[in-house]
Amino acid sequence: MYEVLDDTAAQVILTIESGDSIRRVAQHLHTPYETVRQAVNRLEDAGYVSYDDGLTVVDERVRDAALELVAASAGVSPPSIEETYVIPQFGDWPFAFARIDAVYVWTQGGYQVGREPDDYPLFLAVRERDVDAWEGFFESFDLPTAFERQPRDELNRPLQMVLEPRPSLDIEYVEGYPVIPRAETIEYMRENYAQFQSALAMLDRMYEDLDLGVTYRETERAQP
């Protein structure tokens, strides 16, 4: 089994939802289509995956082995920021990127604020009933969790997962990323207008159905 389950194949197995296409899996993993196709071929030849009107994992025990492999790999070599954005998709519970990450996703990576590579929280909205499960899941990847951003000097590593428990989730998708709705993201941005004024102007340009009435020039940055 483990000869077939390299990191890519393991991630493919963990991402597959019954009926998925290879393209959908590639999009969610943010991995080239051809790389995912080759992994699917290996998994299908080994009997771990079937492809009949969509992808299906043949045996749930294979998912357990894949998760074990990916988590062990993360323990040996800590995941990068890009890899950490993919890790929540390996969990069994719904989530949506929120707060700063919702802005990041809706601007398609065009707006980043308040984070540096050595101090990088990721913000996830999750269901209240799934909080314990998510905490255990991220612990297996050695990723600390909290309900508010923790000071960098209190952490051993630069990455942290900030969970926002909610009674239920309303999820949309942008380039494969699950994210809170655009309207809610815009409301959050307006509540923090000084921080996100330029991002609001960016969204206004990106989405033709918006009319936010926001303009922004570089000269409007904080004055001395």
N, C-alpha and C positions, 0 to 999 in steps of 0.2 A: 504493500500500500504506500509506504512512505517514499518509495522510489518514484511513484507517479505524483505524489503530493508535494511538489515544490511550492514555494511561496505563492507563485501566480496561480497554480491550480487550486491550492487551498483557498485563496481569496475568491476565486471563481465559484467554488462550491458554496462558500459562505454567503455569497451575494445572490445566487440563483433563487428566484421565486418561481414556483411551478408555472410553466407556460412562457417563461422569458425567452426572448431572442438573444443571440450572441451580441447584437448591437446594444441592446438595453444593458446587459451585464457590463460590457466595455464602457458604456457611458457612466454607469454608477461607480465603476472602479477607476474611471479616468485613466484608462489604459488603452493603448492602440488596439483597434479591432482585430488585426491579424494576430497579435500576441494572445488575445483571449481565444480566438478561433483555434489556434494551435493547442492551447491548454484544454479546450473542450474536446478536441479530437483525441488527445491522450486519455482524458477521463472517460470518454465514451468507449475507447478501445479496451480500457481496463474494467469496464462494466460499472463504473461509479455514477455515470450520468447517461441518461437517454435523451435523444433529440427527436421527438415525434410530435409535430405541431407545437413545438416549444421545448425548452430545456426542463428536465426534471432530475433531481437527485434521487438515485435509486434506493439508497438506504440511509436513514438518518444517522446511523452510527458513523458514516463517512463524514458528516458535518462535525460530529464531536471530535474526530481525529484531526480534521482540518483546523478547527478552532484551537485545539491543543498545540498544533504545529505553529500557527500564526502567533499565538500568545507567547510560546517559548521563544520564537524568533525575536519578538519585541523585547523580551527580557534580556536577550543576549546583545541585541543591537537596538537601542531605543529608536522608536519611529520618528521620522521627520515630521515637520508640520503638515506637509502634503499627505503623508501616509495617515496621520492622525485624523484628518478629515474623513478618511474612508472607513476607519475602524468602527465607528458606531453602526455602520451598515451591516456589520457582522453579528450584531445583537439580534435578539428575537422579539424586540419590542419597538413600537413606533417612536419616532423622535422627529424634531424639526430644529434646524438651526435658528437661533434667536439673537436678539440684541445686536451687538456689533457684527456678529456673523450673519445675521439676516441682511444687514446692509451690504456686507461683503458679497453675499450670494446674489442678491437682487441687482447689484451693480456689476455682476459677473466678474468679480475680482478687481473691479476698477477702483474701489475705495477701501482703503485700509487705514485704521486710526487706533491709537492707544495701545499698540502692541509692538513688541520687538522680538526677534528670534530667540533671545535669551529670557523672555518673559511673555509667554504666549498662552492666554486662556482661550478655550473654545466654549461657546455658549450654546447649550442645548435645552430646548423645551421638551419635557418628558411627562408622561402621565404619572400622577401621584402614586398610583398603585404599583408602578414599575420602578420606583426610586431605589429600593433595596436591590433589585435585580441589576439595575444599571451600575450601582456602586460596586457590586461584586464582579460584574463584567469588566469594568475598567480597572479594578484592582488586579485582575488576571493579566492585564497589559502593563501593570505598574504605573498607571496613570491616576494621580490623585483626583478626588472629586470633592466639591464643596457647593454650597448654595450661593455663595458670593465669592468674587475674585479674591484670592489669597495673595498676600505680599510675597514677592519673589524670594526674600530672604528666609521665608518659612518653608520653602520647597527645596527638594533635592534636585529637581529637574526643571527645565524651563516650561514644560507643558502642564496644563491643568484643565480639568473638565468642570465647568460651572453649570450645574443642573438647575433648571427652572421648573419645578413641579406644577402641573396644571390638572384640573379635573378631567379634561379631555383635550384633544389636539385637533387643530384644523391645519392640514398640511398641503402645501403646494410644492411643485418641483421646478427647479431651474437648473438646466444643464446636468441633470442627474442628482442634484442635491435637494433633499427634503428641507423645506424652510417654512417659517410661519408666513401667513398671507401677506401680500404686498401692502395692502391697506393698513394692516397692523404695523408693518415695518415703517411705513411712512409716518404713522402716528408716533411711534417711538422716536423717529428722527426729528419730528417737530417738537417733541418734548425736550429734546436735547439739541435745539436748533443751532447753537453756536458751534457745536461739534460737527454737525452734519449738514450745514447749509450747502456746502459745495457738493455733497452727495445727493441732496435733494435736487439740485440743479442738474446733476448728472443723470438721475432717473428721469427727469423731465425731458431730457434730450433722447434718452434710450427708448422710452415707451411712448408711442404716438397717442395713446388713449389718455395720457395724463395731461393735466393742465394745472400744475402746482403753483405757477406764478412766482417761481423762485429764480433769481438771477444771482450770479456769483462771478466775481473777478478776483484774480490773485491779489489785487491791491486792497481787497476787502478783508484780508487776513488781519490779525491783531495788530493794532497800531502801537508804535513805541510810546 
